[in-house]
Amino acid sequence: MPRGVVTFQDDRCKGCGLCVNACPKGIVALDTRRINAKGYNPAYVTDMSQCIACGFCAMMCPDVVIAVERVAAVKA
């Protein structure tokens, strides 16, 4: 189960890649299959189940287009 959910405001992402380099799990990438309204490849999470909700990607984003929400752990 993921510890966090990461969302991107795709239309505002300029594809700088700072979030890609900041992710300790290596799960943030630039989507080379899409181009946003600004003409850039937006960032996305490749495997949300691996997210540890550290928030490094959001801290590095110069345009504040990334939001990280922690997911409460469910005890069995």
N, C-alpha and C positions, 0 to 999 in steps of 0.2 A: 504494500500500500504506500502511495506517495505521501510525503510529509508536507508537500506544498502544491499549490496550483499557480502556474505562471501564466499571465495573460499579457499580450502585446497589443498596443494600438497600432496595428499594421499600417494604417494610412499615414502615420506620422514617423515611422521608422525610416532612418536614412541609411541603414545597412552599414554602419561604421565598423561593426564587428567587435566592439569593446566588450559587449556582453558575452560573446563567444569565447573570448580569451579569459574572461573572469570566472566562468563556470568551472568549479572544481571537479564536477562529475563529467564534463565534456558532453553535455546533452543539449546545449544551445548551438544552433547553426543558422546560417543564412540560407533562406529558401531560394535556390537558384532556378526553381520552376515557376516562380511568381515574380511579378513586378508590381509594386504598389503605385498609387496615384502620383507620387513624387518621382517615380522612375527608378526606385531602388529595390533590391532584393531584401525583403523584411526578415527579421530574425524569428525563430520559432524553437520550440522544445521538441527534440526528436523522440524522447521517451519520458513522458511525465511520471511514470512509475519510479524512476530513478531520482526524481527531484528531492533534495533534502531541505528545501526552503531556506537556504542560507541568505538569499537576497543579494548576493554579490552582483548578479546580472543587473538588477534594478539600481544598485548603487553606482554602477559604472555608466549607466545610460545617460548621456549628456542632454537628451531631450525628454527624459522622464516619461517614456512610453511603456515601461514595464512595471507590472504590479505582481507582487508575490504574496499569496495568502497561505497561511499555515493551515493544515488540515489536522483536526483533532484525531488522535489515535483512538481506535476502538479496541477496548479490552474484551477478550473472549472469556 
